[in-house]
Amino acid sequence: MTQRSSGGVQVMNADVPWDAAFDSIAYLDHNYRALQAEDAEILHIVRDHFGDHFRKQGVGPVSGIDVGAGVNLYPALAMLPWCDEITLFERSASNVAYLKSQIEGYDDNWDKFWAALCRKDAYRTMDMDPRERFRKVVQVEQGDIFDLRDEGRWSVGTMFFVAESMTAVHAEFELGVERFMRALAPGAPFATAFMEHSKGYHAGEHFFPACDVGESEVRASLEAFAGDFKVQRLESAAAVRDGYSGMIVAYGWRANSDSPIPVG
């Protein structure tokens, strides 16, 4: 059901027909057929964060997760050099179908994103073709973020444009961030991205809700679950399209925590 606030009716995640309405290809065409300046800046931040972490820590068995993968492969590509397995966790059936279609050989548009990552040695010197490695380590899992309760399972994780882009309700935004963070093992590096003050967005003909968040809300949502972390607004904010005021990236490490996932 919808939830009412002083500002009127707020659309909750459960109100949205994710399977019936989300036009995956239209969203892909609009956002990821070309490498946009905002995504290039995100890739720069994330490749340095992950690359520096694994250079210092060394590489053992590593499992990665991208929560709410949508039709975006570059978070998985950013984890690719170090992971023995990567789970693309996604709710929408059409997005799941797209992700599965990319496993055997992802489309050429993603080469631009990989090239941006390869400006760092950790990616450029990887001793395997990225498509071959992607095929070997990536798997797709359909699921709801609110049901993601495998606490501490993954040793690196990403969540890009998800928690604030699936609901208009702040409590659900905060719970989405919590579910993601609790899925990570203590000390796991993570990277997240958020649309700043989004008014919602289109995927094809249908309009989808968003939660109005800024740097303070992003920081507050992470403080209980992250150890050392940084929140920053992208410098390329002037290039954003209508409907939001910028993009925010938050990255760091999962804190040591023994708190159980709350039920309900």
Secondary structure, 3 states (H helix, E strand, C coil): CCEEECCEEECCHHHCCHHHHCCHHHHHHHHCCCCCHHHHHHHHHHHHHHHHHHHHHCCCCCEEEEECCCCCCHHHHHHCCCCCEEEEEECCHHHHHHHHHCCCCCCCCHHHHHHHHCCCHHHHCCCCCHHHHHHHHEEEEECCHHHCCCCCCECEEEEECCCCCCCCCHHHHHHHHHHHHHCECCCCEEEEEEEECCCCEEECCEEECCCCCCHHHHHHHHCCCEEEEEEEECHHHHHCCCCCCEEEEEEEEECCCCCCCCCC
